[in-house]
Amino acid sequence: MKKYAAVQADDCILNVQWAGDHLCVTPVTGATLVIDKEGEITSALPDHGLGNGASSATPDLIATCGFDGRVRFHSLPACEPVAEVKLGRSVIERVVWSPDGQHLAVGFGKNLLVLDRKGETVATFGEHQTSVTDAAWNPKSAREVAAVSGGGARMWRLGATEPFAKFDWGGASLSVAWSPDGRWLVTGDQTASVHLYDFNRDYPLHIQGYETKVKAMAFSPDGKKLATGGSPMVTVWDCTPKNGPEGSTPSQLQFHQGDVEAIAWSPDGKYLATGDILGRLVLSANDKPVSAFQGENNITSLAWNADSTLLAVGDGDGLVVVFQAV
């Protein structure tokens, strides 16, 4: 890996995300930064008071959120204001665009709201036992979205008033991801476990045995593998068998000394990037390390650009470094 660019934000990095040739950087507090392909900051978007939530971007629109209960829309790359929605007093922890970029999922209290590109509410989904902590869209259907809370996962379809599937396991789920092939939904839980839901079989699967809470998880671009982290060990499950990971032995990658809290596959599927709390970044291929970098602070977020040539790495001190892949 070779350093390509670096920028400094105001606080610990919540998330980094590419929007075409531009990189969007959201810190815990302070301005959300938009960076061009030369590594220069082109815009600094207003913060959300006491804290920001994780932003989400399409190639032409970024949505930011936070502690002020507001969602703001800005055009990209010009960063002109498009809309601002005041939803109420609840903290908005994250927003997520649908795969076609037409709808935005917003966890607001115990509800999952869906907004259009103008900020108008097109759906309100309830039935969540506690506050919605995360949401994920079905990559194969821009009208299906899943939300997780203290009661597991609910899967919703735009235009319907009831969830088309439920994934209850009696505990709290903190994060969720939908596999690119649409077959699997996975939740990272309050306990040291993950739950998977197989849509092909309408079947839930509980995977235990982790040393700590699973704090990072990512499907490979073809949906065939699921990488999970939380302890120094990265566990990679094969999702291709008829029963998925059930009964199989995963690959266990021992590249780190600190707990792994950020994972990202390159879009071409060639590399798996993993980052830990001690600042170590590892690029691996076929379960073998090919490159590594040691930073000074914990790695909090990773994001590849669309052609897998650049990897953005955010850390706990607000530094974002962009690397050229090997």
VENRA-V634355 format. One record per helix or strand of 2 or more residues. SS is the DSSP state (A for helix, B for strand). FROM is the first residue (numbers start at 0). LEN is the number of residues. If there is no record, write none. Layout:
SS&FROM&LEN + SS&FROM&LEN
//
This chain:
B&1&7 + B&12&7 + B&21&6 + B&31&4 + B&40&5 + B&55&3 + B&60&6 + B&69&6 + B&80&6 + B&93&4 + B&103&5 + B&110&5 + B&120&5 + B&133&5 + B&140&9 + B&151&6 + B&164&3 + B&172&6 + B&183&6 + B&193&5 + B&202&5 + B&215&4 + B&224&5 + B&233&5 + B&250&3 + B&259&6 + B&271&5 + B&279&6 + B&287&7 + B&298&6 + B&309&6 + B&318&6
//
